[in-house]
Amino acid sequence: MSVSFFCPDAPTASTPCEWCEDARSQGKRRDDWPYLDGKMVQDEAVISSWTDVEWSRTTCSPWCKGSKETSVAPEANFANANARSLLALLGLDAEELYGSASPEECREVLQKIMLLTNKEGAVSHLDREATDERRTRIETVGGMPTFKQGPRMIGVPNTSADTLRRIEYLREIFSYGASNNTQVCWG
Ligand SMILES: [Zn+2]
């Protein structure tokens, strides 16, 4: 599970699909049948007659339109546990993993980020070492207590540098919200 931070009201821009170009090369090499206007074309004679114009309209799948609309605002995605720590650091509600900040609240968050990043050790309470442990537990088997190996528990490490890097992503997003007068949402 993860939490995305984004600006839902920011304008979008059309960006070319990252897979179509590869699919086109494969089609030209005849490694795969190409898709044109949402249909797979399996006719060598037809394909051979195509010029660059037809090829430029081929896509990577029947559903791909060759481009997609993406937000011009920065976005970031964090694992739930990281998102919860970040929200708490920024003074936002960390109980629910969804919410929004108005442009005014974005400015407050930016103030908070400035304090956090200017103060040595301000995020060090989130540091943790990697852990790898297997606990032993006692189970009763046939009326006899027996030692059993528990599941392996692996804890991912976290350093202040990791936390600060995540905060920088958020700084970009909340700056966008504040300077473009648009809300930032997460969920
Ligand atoms: Zn595509």
Boltz pocket constraint, residues with backbone or C-beta under 6 A from the ligand:
constraints:
  - pocket:
      binder: B
      contacts: [[A, 17], [A, 18], [A, 19], [A, 20], [A, 59], [A, 60], [A, 61], [A, 64], [A, 65], [A, 66], [A, 67]]
      max_distance: 6.0
